């Protein structure tokens, strides 16, 4: 059997087997349901997402490279990678069809996919959805960075630690009526938004700690203030002096305590700090 076909067959089989296991776990009584809930939150969710998304591509490339198929190591890695990606696409489509067939009532009921199909047409809808899938490796890399890059900063410069499971989790599988196509893409968005929101929270600490200066472009300030509330809640004006910057840093970051972005509730635990103004946007969770 050609190596690319072997990679395709084993990968698609492993992915479908994993999906079957995930469906069976909640049926194992209360312990199974508790374990299923744990799998839907970081850190176990990260392992499960890696199994279904990044691991097949990485393993496929490695196996293809080691066999030296298709005329050389690099070509073998490429063929192995593409074979794994093809297996992922086939596996998710098989699961989608099987899940919809197993839930005929929901399949015939109101559906997100059918409503969007009427709005923009099935071809454009499905093409656009698969275009968004290209971002899966990007979000996976961002999640790895949240594990590797941010934690040292909690020790080195006393940034707050976060319970990643409060951000990175999936729960839309509990929504009544989501099946097949609708379910898999809603779970993708569920996972994606949690990673992005946690990363934004971490970046708020980075920006306000090292660079608390408003941008010269007011349009950029306007566009960024939702993700970086300290633009309007403390950063010095673009025409201020470096003395203003250092004074702000000395005020906001005393020698002890947690160094978090200014609007975060954790700042209220620092002695001598005053609560934010009523219209200031608070952070979304206390420091762990």
N, C-alpha and C positions, 0 to 999 in steps of 0.2 A: 504494500500500500504506500503511495507517495506520502512523504512526510506532511505536506500541507493538508492532505485529506485526513491523515491521522489526527493532526492538531484540531482540525475542524470537528471531527467526529467526537473525540474525547472531550473537547471543550463544551460543545453543545450538550452532550450527555451529562457532564458534570453540572452545568448550569440548570438544566431541567430537573435533575435529581435534587439539587439544592432547593429549588422552588417547591418541589413536592414535600421535602422535609419541613420547610417553613409552614406549609399548609397543615401538616400533621401535628406539629408541636402544640398548638392551642387545643387540640382535641385530646390531650393527655391529662385532662382534669385540671384542677387548680394549680398544681406545680407547673404544668405545661403552659397555662395561661400566664403565670408569673414570669416564666422564662421568656415567653413570647414578648411580653411587655418590656423585659430587660433588653431583648434584641432590638427593640424599636428605639432605644436611646443610646447615645454615646456613653461608654466606649465600645460596647458590643456592636452597636449599629455600624461603627466604623469598620470593624472586621467583616461584617456581613456585606457592606457596600463594596469593600475592597475585593471580596470574593467574586462578586457579580460584575464588577466594572474594571478595575485596574489589573487585578491578578491575571485574568485570561490574556490580556494584551502583553503583559510583562513575561509571563511564562511562555506564551506562544513565540515571542521574539527570541527568548533565550533558547528554547528547544530548536527553533529553526536555525539559529546561528550555530549551535553546537553540532548539528547534523551536517552543516555546510551545504544544504540543499540548494537547488536552483542556481548552481554555478559559483557559489562562494559564500563566505560567512555573512557579509552584509546583505546579499540578496536572500540568503536563507532566513535572516532575522526579519527582513521585510515580508517575505512570504508567510513566515510564522505569525507575525503580527496581524497581517491582513486576514489570514485564516481564522485567527481567534476573533477578530472583529466580526467577520462573517458569521461565525458560530453564535456570537452574542445577538446579532440581529435576527438570525433564524430562531434562536431559543426564545427571545422575547415575543416574537410573533406567534410561535407555537403556544406559548403560555397564554397569550392574549386570546387566541381563538378558543383554547380549552377552557379558560376561565369564563368566557362569555357563554359557551355551550353549557357549562355547569350551573349558570345562573340565568335561566331563560326569562324569568319574570323581569329582572333588572335589565336584561339585554333589550327587551321589548318596551321598557318604560322610558321615561325622559332620560336623555343622554346628553352629556356635554359634547361628545364627538358629532352627533347628528345635528345638534343646534349650530355648532361652528361650521359644519359642512354646508349647511344652508346659507350661512352668512358669507363664506368666502369660496366655497366649492371644495369637494373632497381632495382633489389633487393638490391644491395650494395648502390646504390644512395639513395633510399628512406630510407633505414635503417640508413645510415650516417646522412641524414637530420634530422631524428627524434632523433638521438643521440644528435645533437646540440641543440635540444629543451630542453634538460635537463638543459642547462645553463640559461634558461629564469629566474628562481627564483634568480639565482646569480646576473644577471645584474639588476634585480629589486632591490635587496638589495643594490647593489652599488649605484644605483640612490637615494635610501633613504639616504644612507650615505652622498651623495653629498648635500642633503638638511639639514641633521642633524649635521654632523661632521664638514664640512668645513666652513659654515657661521660664527660660533663663532670665528674662526681664523681670519676673516677679521676685527673683532673688537679688539680681544685680542692682536694680533701681526701684524695688518695692512697688511694682505695678500690682494691681489687684489680681487675685486668682479667680477663675470662674468655674462654675459647674457646667461643663460643656453640654451635659444632657438636658439642661434647661433651654438650650438653643438647638442643638443637633439631635433631633428626634423625629419620628414619623408617627402620625396618628390618623391620617386621613383614611387608612384602611378600615377604620371603625365607622366611617360615614356610610349611612344606609344608601344603597343603590349604585355605588361606584363599582364598576366591574370592568375587566379586560382593559381596553385601551384607556378609558377614563382613569382607572385606578392606577395603572403603572405610571402614567404621566403626572397624575396628582401627587403620587409618592415621590417622584423625581423633584417636583417643585417644593414639596414638603422638606425634603433633605437639603435642597439647594438654598432655600431662603434661610434656613437655620445656620448653615455654614457662613453665608454672606453676612448675616446679622452679627454673628459672633466675631467675625473678622473685623467688621465695622466698629464694634465695641472696643476691640483691642487697639485698632488704629486711632481711636479717639484719645486713648491714653498716650500713644506715641506722639501724636501731633501736638497735643497741649503741653506735653512735658518738654519736648525738644524744640518745637517751632511755633510758639504761641503768637504769631504775627498774622494779622489779616492780609489777604491778598490785595495787590494793587487793583486787580480787576474786580469791580463791584458785582459784575455779572457772575463771576466765579464764586464770590462770597455768597451770593443769592442762591446759586445752584447747589452749593456744598453745605449750606447751613443745616439742612435736615440731618445729614449723616455726621456732621461735625458741629454740634450745637454751640460749642465754645467760641465759634467765630463771632457770635453775637453775645456770648455770656462771659467774655473775659479777655480774648486775644487783643493785643494792643493794635491801634490803628496802623495802617501801612506807612504813614508819615511820622510815626513815633520815633523815639531814639532808642539806642541799645540800652541806655539806662532804664528806660521804661520797661523793656523786656526783662532785664535782670531783676528789677524791683517786683514785677509780676511773678516771676519764678520764685523769688524768695518768699513772697506772700502766700502763694498757693502750695508750695512744697517745702514745709518745715523739715528739720533734720530727722524727725521721727514720724511715723504714721504711714498710711498707704498713699502712694502717689497715683491718684486716679484723675481722670478728666473732671473738670470743675463742677459739672452738673450732676455728678454721680452721687447717689445717696450715701455711699461710703464716706464721702467727705464730711458728712454730719457727725461721724464718729471721731473726727480729729479735733482735739481740744482747741478751743479758740476760734473755730470756723463758724461762720453764720450760715443759716439755710439759704438756698438759692431763692431768687425772687419768684413770686407766684407764677409768672409767665415763663420762667425758665424751664426748659425741657429736662426732666429727670432722666437718670440712667435707668436701665431695665432690669436691675437685679443687684443685690448686695454683693460685696466681695466675699468670696468663699473663705 
